[in-house]
Amino acid sequence: MRIGRQTYAIDYGHLALITLIAAAVFWYLLDARSVSLSVNNLLLVQPVAIFALAMYLFVLPQCFRKVDAREAARTASEQDPLSRNIPAERSDMLRMAALSVSLGLLVLLLDTLGFDIAIFLFTLAAMVICGERHPVRLLLFSCAVTLVAIYGFRAMIPYPMPTTLL
């Protein structure tokens, strides 16, 4: 796509996916608001929907990349549209599998260990899996996420959550 003297490459697949997700979130928000405008009905739906739509606006510009005109012509002719562009390295696949397992363990441990310890362990494991190695950062960030999550849920949700320490 050309705008003036600049040539832009558009990632149509990514653009279509995030637009579809944003449209579904917007539709769900409108549907929830049409049912009832009470705080109990919109307590979780409206803030999450607004956050998701804001994230859409932040991600949207990333679908458009400025490229050199010669590079755009060369890559368009050399690239097969059906070929896989994303490098799937073994370490990345193992990291995704480890994060999936840790998320599953979080869900299983919420009632067993309590929300506070399960969230702390999940945050700690996710940071280690993603490459953080400084123990002080691991502990401080995991504690901060746990405190914000537990006290935030307690402020928003009226029923008790099983916790061990908090």
Number of C-alpha atoms within 10 A of each C-alpha: 13 10 7 6 8 11 18 17 16 15 12 10 10 14 17 12 11 18 16 12 14 19 13 13 19 17 13 15 18 13 11 15 15 9 10 11 11 9 9 12 13 17 13 12 15 19 12 14 20 14 11 16 19 13 13 16 14 10 14 14 11 12 16 16 12 13 14 14 15 9 10 16 11 11 10 11 9 9 11 10 9 6 7 9 9 6 7 9 8 9 9 12 11 12 15 14 12 16 18 13 11 19 18 12 14 22 14 12 17 17 14 14 16 17 23 22 20 23 24 22 20 21 23 22 19 20 17 14 16 13 10 13 11 9 11 9 13 18 14 12 16 20 19 12 15 22 16 11 16 16 13 11 14 13 9 11 13 9 8 8 15 14 16 13 9 12
